[in-house]
Amino acid sequence: MAKHINHEVRKTTKVDVQNAKFISPTCDGVTSMDNVSWASVHGYVVQDWCQIPLLLNVQQMLSRC
């Protein structure tokens, strides 16, 4: 079920990005409560002067230490 939901969200996101006149990608680092570091790639598209947030990817950051 989760894979199907992920597929549908990604499909919708792809259409939103393709149709957008303005795209603002951003990246942020976060640490979860269990002390794991993550990089979050997200952004916004503007449609009809409304800002729509999009989560593009979340990736666990691996320590080299």
DRENKE-87824 format. One record per residue (C-alpha): x, y, z; residue number from 0; chain; residue in one letter. Coordinates in Angstrom, 2 decimals, padded with zeros to 5 digits, always signed. Layout:
<sites>
+---------+---------+---------+-----+---+---+
!       x !       y !       z !   k ! c ! r !
+---------+---------+---------+-----+---+---+
!       X !       Y !       Z ! NUM ! A ! a !
...
+---------+---------+---------+-----+---+---+
</sites>
This chain:
<sites>
+---------+---------+---------+-----+---+---+
!       x !       y !       z !   k ! c ! r !
+---------+---------+---------+-----+---+---+
! +000.00 ! +000.00 ! +000.00 !   0 ! A ! m !
! +002.80 ! +002.44 ! +000.92 !   1 ! A ! a !
! +004.53 ! +001.83 ! -002.42 !   2 ! A ! k !
! +001.31 ! +002.64 ! -004.28 !   3 ! A ! h !
! +000.82 ! +005.85 ! -002.30 !   4 ! A ! i !
! +004.45 ! +006.85 ! -002.92 !   5 ! A ! n !
! +004.01 ! +006.22 ! -006.65 !   6 ! A ! h !
! +000.88 ! +008.39 ! -006.80 !   7 ! A ! e !
! +002.49 ! +011.23 ! -004.83 !   8 ! A ! v !
! +005.56 ! +011.19 ! -007.08 !   9 ! A ! r !
! +003.38 ! +011.17 ! -010.19 !  10 ! A ! k !
! +001.39 ! +014.17 ! -008.94 !  11 ! A ! t !
! +004.59 ! +015.99 ! -007.93 !  12 ! A ! t !
! +006.08 ! +015.43 ! -011.38 !  13 ! A ! k !
! +003.00 ! +016.93 ! -013.05 !  14 ! A ! v !
! +003.01 ! +019.90 ! -010.64 !  15 ! A ! d !
! +006.68 ! +020.64 ! -011.39 !  16 ! A ! v !
! +006.22 ! +020.27 ! -015.16 !  17 ! A ! q !
! +003.26 ! +022.68 ! -015.15 !  18 ! A ! n !
! +004.79 ! +025.28 ! -012.83 !  19 ! A ! a !
! +006.04 ! +028.62 ! -014.09 !  20 ! A ! k !
! +008.03 ! +029.19 ! -010.90 !  21 ! A ! f !
! +009.95 ! +026.57 ! -008.89 !  22 ! A ! i !
! +011.90 ! +027.20 ! -005.70 !  23 ! A ! s !
! +013.93 ! +024.14 ! -004.57 !  24 ! A ! p !
! +015.40 ! +024.08 ! -001.07 !  25 ! A ! t !
! +017.39 ! +021.66 ! +001.09 !  26 ! A ! c !
! +017.58 ! +021.32 ! +004.84 !  27 ! A ! d !
! +019.30 ! +019.02 ! +007.28 !  28 ! A ! g !
! +017.36 ! +017.57 ! +010.19 !  29 ! A ! v !
! +018.08 ! +015.19 ! +013.06 !  30 ! A ! t !
! +015.42 ! +012.73 ! +014.17 !  31 ! A ! s !
! +014.61 ! +011.98 ! +017.80 !  32 ! A ! m !
! +016.76 ! +008.84 ! +017.59 !  33 ! A ! d !
! +019.76 ! +011.02 ! +016.60 !  34 ! A ! n !
! +019.83 ! +010.09 ! +012.89 !  35 ! A ! v !
! +020.71 ! +012.86 ! +010.42 !  36 ! A ! s !
! +018.56 ! +013.34 ! +007.32 !  37 ! A ! w !
! +018.69 ! +015.63 ! +004.29 !  38 ! A ! a !
! +015.30 ! +016.87 ! +003.14 !  39 ! A ! s !
! +014.99 ! +018.17 ! -000.42 !  40 ! A ! v !
! +011.79 ! +020.09 ! -000.79 !  41 ! A ! h !
! +010.52 ! +023.07 ! -002.67 !  42 ! A ! g !
! +007.60 ! +025.12 ! -003.79 !  43 ! A ! y !
! +005.78 ! +025.70 ! -007.04 !  44 ! A ! v !
! +003.50 ! +028.66 ! -007.63 !  45 ! A ! v !
! +000.11 ! +028.04 ! -009.24 !  46 ! A ! q !
! -002.41 ! +030.87 ! -009.55 !  47 ! A ! d !
! -000.26 ! +032.93 ! -007.16 !  48 ! A ! w !
! -000.57 ! +030.23 ! -004.48 !  49 ! A ! c !
! +002.59 ! +028.64 ! -003.07 !  50 ! A ! q !
! +002.33 ! +024.84 ! -003.04 !  51 ! A ! i !
! +004.92 ! +022.91 ! -000.96 !  52 ! A ! p !
! +006.44 ! +019.71 ! -002.36 !  53 ! A ! l !
! +008.58 ! +017.08 ! -000.65 !  54 ! A ! l !
! +011.00 ! +015.89 ! -003.31 !  55 ! A ! l !
! +013.24 ! +013.49 ! -001.39 !  56 ! A ! n !
! +014.45 ! +012.51 ! +002.06 !  57 ! A ! v !
! +017.82 ! +010.81 ! +002.40 !  58 ! A ! q !
! +019.59 ! +009.52 ! +005.48 !  59 ! A ! q !
! +023.02 ! +011.08 ! +005.96 !  60 ! A ! m !
! +025.74 ! +008.57 ! +006.73 !  61 ! A ! l !
! +028.63 ! +009.50 ! +008.98 !  62 ! A ! s !
! +032.19 ! +009.04 ! +007.72 !  63 ! A ! r !
! +033.63 ! +009.06 ! +011.23 !  64 ! A ! c !
+---------+---------+---------+-----+---+---+
</sites>
